[in-house]
Amino acid sequence: MSKTIQMTTIGGPEVMQLIEQPLGEPGPGEVRVRHHAIGLNFIDVYFRSGVYPLPSLPSGLGKEGAGVVEAVGPGVTGWQVGDRVAYAGGDNGAYSESRLIPAAQLVRLPDSVSFELAAAAMLKGLTAQYLLRRTYRVKPGDTILIHAAAGGVGLMVCQWAKALGATVIGTVSTPEKAALAQAHGCDHPLIHSAGHFPTQVRELTGGQGVNVVYDSIGKDTFLDSLDCLRPLGMMVSFGNASGVVESFSPQLLSQKGSLFLTRPVLFHYTAQRSDLEQMAAELFEVLADGTVKVEIHQRYALADVAQAHRDLEARRTTGSTILIP
Ligand code: NDP
């Protein structure tokens, strides 16, 4: 038996119900993982609320977990009972004590990475990796703009980008979050209510604009973010915390300086096993050498996941959040 969060309908945090269900043995290519820690991510809110469609209902929720392999299915090679593993992606279902999962999605945890750190850093850190190293390759001398700079992805991006030699401008909603972002490599934290961020970005860059904007807020910030870019700059729209970006004509990108636009998703970047392994290795390296420090600012029991979602949606969290099964 495994305690697990189940949704029979999409909706508010209350639709997540803790149930107990039999799990069974892993099928071909699968393993059973007993979670020690589960990652909370904003994408879980999108699936719960219907911004992203679920393939079917009832459904589990959650994309990220860390724990120990408990059973290995037929045809699985390379994994044994007792292995320390983590994953970020695949079917929803991480909000559970144990789950069945394709072995191909697992990453082996080095001894230096605890279960809690893995659950706090895998999905957000692999995202920071591809944003900074693949979608737009940040180089010394670049200036970047990152929204939600004190959030889970935000704090990792600030530290990593700084270490790559970039000047980091970030937006946040409160002075406390500004101080936190600054302590994690954000050179210029901007508080939304204290000014018009495109104007402030122009001032900070001598009128030039930034090389790249990493925008996870979506609807509320998309157009203003375009105004922060220099000609030929890269707009990376990677989330919709405020709502989905509305339709517009590509003509806008030419008017604003032949801008590039991409709307990336982590799971496309990790679809090839070799990419996943290489990205995870790079992530574990920056975690081990202290380039990126991940602080778990919120911990909730799995049974309290509704409160965790309420806090995340109300912008009350900073850094990473984990659930303890
Ligand atoms: P965060 O910890 O960053 O939480 C979201 C933050 O967004 C809030 O704390 C808040 O920061 C800011 N925000 C701005 N407007 C709103 C709003 N209307 N409602 C709620 N929050 C708002 O979450 P994560 O680190 O889990 O994820 C960050 C973003 O990155 C999310 O949008 C997520 O979907 C996206 N993402 C995308 C991936 C991809 O591959 N495309 C992969 C991983 C994450 P503040 O109060 O300071 O403004």
Residues whose N, C-alpha, C, O or C-beta is under 5 A from the ligand:
A	BS01	NDP	L40 N41 F42 I43 L123 T127 A148 G151 G152 V153 G154 T171 V172 S173 K177 S216 I217 F238 G239 N240 A241 S242 P264 V265 L266 L312 E313 R315 T317 G319
